[in-house]
């Protein structure tokens, strides 16, 4: 007695085997939904220890940290201490650069100094080009250079010096005006704020700590 499968079932099986492998791949690809893009991070974002590649002690179910294994000898203890100090330094540097009050130096704390930073960061300063110009002047003023180059280097040095003095005066005047308007009862020395703003203006924008919180041309 012979058993024959229904015609509909045979046709379905035959069509299934005739499908090309590329069709199966295309179906699988269509079924995958793309992951949403990561949201942009704010400027004040402080990277976590995990993002810095730092291993942190695990916590138990009660929330307490698991104590590190005791070092076997002095050498292991020294290595453990150095690794812990490295982690702390990296965390402190990242937090200070991001403007986290927990890691900021005493000289950077306070609303008056934050305002002074914003005043400097909102404009282009001559001081950012001072050190680059000083290198050019140092090379150009060498006695091995032609007389015309030496004269140009001396002229450039004079222009840079005058520019820094004028720019420092404008920064100090702006700091005095805005601090007096917004913090009339402030007890912070104006001279320390002037010096703070001038020294920040002499630093390259990308190297400033804390990093600039506003863009160029923004009203502080």
C-alpha positions in Angstrom: 0.0 0.0 0.0 1.6 3.3 -1.1 1.3 6.5 0.9 1.1 9.7 -1.1 1.4 13.2 0.5 -1.2 15.8 -0.4 -0.4 17.8 -3.5 -0.6 21.1 -1.6 2.0 19.9 0.9 4.4 18.7 -1.8 4.2 22.0 -3.7 4.9 23.9 -0.5 8.0 21.8 0.3 9.3 22.1 -3.2 8.9 25.9 -3.3 10.7 26.1 0.1 13.8 24.3 -1.2 13.8 26.3 -4.4 14.2 29.6 -2.5 17.7 31.0 -2.9 19.9 31.6 0.1 20.1 35.3 -0.8 16.3 35.5 -0.2 16.7 34.0 3.3 19.5 36.5 4.1 17.4 39.4 2.8 14.5 38.3 5.0 16.7 38.1 8.0 18.2 41.5 7.3 14.8 43.1 6.9 13.7 41.7 10.3 16.5 43.5 12.1 15.6 46.9 13.5 18.4 49.5 13.7 19.4 50.6 17.2 18.7 54.3 18.0 21.6 56.6 17.9 23.2 57.6 21.3 22.0 61.0 22.6 24.7 63.7 22.5 26.4 64.3 25.8 26.4 67.7 27.5 29.6 69.8 27.8 29.7 69.2 31.6 29.6 65.5 31.2 32.1 63.7 33.4 33.2 60.3 32.1 32.7 57.4 34.4 35.4 55.1 35.6 34.1 52.4 33.3 34.6 54.7 30.3 38.1 55.6 31.5 38.9 51.9 31.5 39.2 51.8 35.3 38.1 48.7 37.1 36.1 49.5 40.2 35.5 47.2 43.2 32.4 45.1 43.0 29.5 45.6 45.4 27.7 43.0 47.3 23.9 42.6 47.5 23.9 44.9 50.5 25.6 47.7 48.5 29.0 47.5 50.2 32.2 47.3 48.2 34.2 44.1 48.2 37.5 44.7 49.9 40.6 44.3 47.7 42.8 41.3 48.2 45.6 41.9 50.6 49.0 42.3 48.9 51.3 39.4 49.3 54.5 41.5 49.7 55.8 45.0 49.7 56.2 45.1 46.0 52.6 44.0 45.4 51.4 46.6 47.9 53.4 49.3 46.1 51.9 48.4 42.8 48.4 48.3 44.3 49.0 51.8 45.8 50.3 53.2 42.5 47.3 51.8 40.5 44.9 53.3 43.0 46.6 56.7 42.8 46.6 56.5 39.0 42.8 55.9 39.1 42.2 58.8 41.5 44.4 61.2 39.4 42.6 60.3 36.2 39.2 60.8 37.9 40.2 64.1 39.4 41.6 65.4 36.1 38.5 64.5 34.2 36.3 66.0 36.8 38.3 69.2 37.0 38.3 69.6 33.3 34.6 69.0 33.1 34.0 71.7 35.7 32.7 69.3 38.4 32.8 71.3 41.7 33.9 68.2 43.6 37.2 68.1 41.7 37.8 71.8 41.0 40.7 73.6 42.6 40.1 76.3 45.1 41.2 79.0 42.6 38.4 77.9 40.2 35.5 77.8 42.7 32.9 80.5 43.2 30.4 82.2 40.9 32.7 85.2 40.5 35.5 83.1 39.0 33.0 81.3 36.8 31.9 84.6 35.4 35.5 85.6 34.9 36.1 82.4 32.9 33.0 83.0 30.8 34.2 86.5 30.0 37.5 85.3 28.8 36.1 82.3 27.0 33.5 84.3 25.1 36.2 86.3 23.2 39.5 85.8 21.3 42.5 86.9 23.3 45.9 88.1 22.1 47.5 86.1 24.9 46.7 82.8 23.2 49.2 83.8 20.4 51.8 85.2 22.8 53.8 82.0 23.4 53.8 81.2 19.7 54.9 84.7 18.9 57.6 84.4 21.6 59.1 81.3 19.9 59.2 83.1 16.5 60.8 86.1 18.2 63.4 83.9 19.9 64.4 82.3 16.6 64.2 85.5 14.6 66.3 87.6 17.0 69.2 85.2 16.8 72.5 86.9 15.7 72.8 84.3 12.9 69.7 85.7 11.2 69.8 88.6 8.7 69.4 92.1 10.1 66.0 92.5 8.5 64.7 89.3 10.2 66.1 90.5 13.6 64.3 93.9 13.2 61.1 92.2 12.3 61.3 89.9 15.3 61.9 92.9 17.6 58.9 94.7 16.1 56.7 91.6 16.5 57.8 91.3 20.1 56.8 94.9 20.8 53.4 94.5 19.1 52.7 91.3 21.0 53.6 93.0 24.3 51.4 96.0 23.6 48.6 93.7 22.5 48.7 91.6 25.6 48.7 94.7 27.8 45.7 96.2 26.0 43.8 93.0 26.0 44.5 92.4 29.7 43.2 95.9 30.5 40.0 95.2 28.5 39.5 91.8 30.2 40.0 93.4 33.7 37.6 96.2 32.9 34.9 93.8 31.7 35.4 91.6 34.8 35.0 94.6 37.1 31.9 95.8 35.4 30.0 92.5 35.3 31.1 91.3 38.7 30.0 94.6 40.3 26.6 94.4 38.5 25.8 90.7 39.3 27.5 90.3 42.6 27.4 93.7 44.4 28.0 92.1 47.8 30.9 89.9 46.7 33.9 89.9 49.0 36.3 88.4 46.5 39.3 90.6 45.7 39.0 92.3 42.3 42.7 92.0 41.9 42.6 88.2 42.2 39.8 88.1 39.6 41.8 90.3 37.2 44.8 88.0 37.6 42.7 84.9 37.2 41.1 86.2 34.0 44.4 87.5 32.5 46.3 84.2 33.1 43.4 82.2 31.6 43.5 84.5 28.6 47.2 83.6 28.1 46.3 79.9 27.9 45.3 78.2 24.7 41.6 77.6 24.6 41.8 73.9 24.3 44.2 73.6 27.3 42.1 75.7 29.7 40.9 74.0 32.9 38.0 73.9 33.5 37.2 73.7 29.8 35.2 76.6 28.2 31.5 76.3 29.0 30.4 78.8 26.3 31.2 79.3 22.7 33.1 82.2 21.2 30.9 85.3 20.7 28.4 84.2 23.3 27.3 86.8 25.9 28.8 85.9 29.3 
